Amino acid sequence: MNNSTLSDTELAALLDAFSEPAAVLSGDYMIIAANQAYRDHYAQFGQVAGLHCYQVSHGYQRPCDQEGESCPLQRCKQTGLRQRDLHLHNTNHGQEHVDVELLPIPVGEEDPHYFLEVMHLVKVANAKPEGEGLVGSSRAFNQMISLIQRAAPSMISVLLLGESGTGKELVAKALHVASKRSQKPFVTVECSGLSENLFESEMFGHEKGAFTGAVNTKEGLVSAARGGTLFLDEVGDIPLSLQVKLLRLIETGTYRAVGGVELKHADFRLVCATHQNLADKVEAGLFRQDLYYRISSFPIDLPSLRERVEDIPLLVEILLKRLVDSEDIGTEAKALTISNEAMDLLQAYSYPGNIRELRNILERAMLLSDYQVITPEHLPEHIKPHLQNNAFLDQTIIKTLPENSGNGHKLIPLADLEALYLTQIKKSTSLKNNELASQLGISERTLYRKLQGL
């Protein structure tokens, strides 16, 4: 074998060692060989050898990095090092999230001519309206899934950061499901509103007679989570006086039940979540700095719904399916659909309550709809755009248009008109950006970008 080729036998032996889809690629993105799992997963192409990887996985006519995506093969060629990226692939099962791993294959002493591509199928997220897990396909959503994939197999403490209603418990469950502890318990501790005695009793359990009302010995949630994952929801709400008890548990891995003397050993993977800025609370003396560093080893930001507007149609579809399958909604709603006009309104709204608010809006609309179709009239008034009056445009924009030589108004580019309109409306309104974006029918991020460009 020379320095630039591998035999078919060597390629087959290399790929057969992988249970997941795997292929050998050339430096110009050509699929040299693929294992059976790869061929089955991209079965719509039949024989994949001789095709480019971006054709098979994305349907592109040029490499991923030229289509606005991050290309692990391109980086692997540049660095000669292992690379990973989370992509959305077109597979035999529809669109799926795939954690793509690229490794250079050393052949002689020259730069690598071959690259091993292994597709790690993501089980915790769907790009289709099915299942009970996380659903989405937007860039912001995919970035979050990529971090989940990185953190899940390890024992590192994860801190989930995001607004209320963004699905922090679902993400915590996804971390558990993708971990080596998935067959053990997933235990949630609601930290909000726990008094000192209740916190200790709930977390560590208590012995019979430990306090008034303790008529039986009780196992704590730390014990219940043995071998699995302990999820502390809204950890920022734990009072300062109780934080030292949590810190001691994390640092020593031991605890005592209330009223007990026996030192018990804990065995759990810790995931915490908060909607608060813990760094600010540390600065204000409301959260222990040492505890903050213990729980924030691997922070994951959960995007708000207004940051993933393109996911709203998919979320609407899956939420409607879940609602009609629930006991709260009658079976007559199973054929429910949503009109294009109603969907436009849902995509234009800013959702301060995020996915939880979207679900509430849909549940209400389902009950109001008599004809199996959700239309704008079934949506709450506050999500519908309302300009103060239709004369606003005439009074603020038309008057400022440049004039021809005394003979009416001349046309100006639409981009200039939009900039002029935004300038005028910002001067004349007291609406917050999220409210203004909702009334203009765009996302808050889009409005911010347009205002920055003025």
Secondary structure, 3 states (H helix, E strand, C coil): CCCCCCCHHHHHHHHCCCCCCEEEEECCCEEEEECHHHHHHCHHHCCCCCCEHHHHHHCCCCCHHHHCCCCHHHHHHHHCCCEEEEEEEEECCEEEEEEEEEEEECCCCCCCCEEEEEEEECCCEECCCCCCCEECCCHHHHHHHHHHHHHCCCCCCEEEECCCCCCHHHHHHHHHHCCCCCCCCEEEEECCCCCHHHHHHHHHEECCCCCCCCCCCEECHHHHCCCEEEEEECHHHCCHHHHHHHHHHHHHCEECCECCCCCEECCEEEEEEECCCHHHHHHCCCCCHHHHHHHCCEEEECCCHHHCHHHHHHHHHHHHHHHHHCCCCCHHHCCCEECHHHHHHHHHCCCCCHHHHHHHHHHHHHHHCCCCEECHHHCCHHHCCCCCCCHHHHHHCHHHCCECCCCCECCCCHHHHHHHHHHHHHHHCCCCHHHHHHHHCCCHHHHHHHHHCC
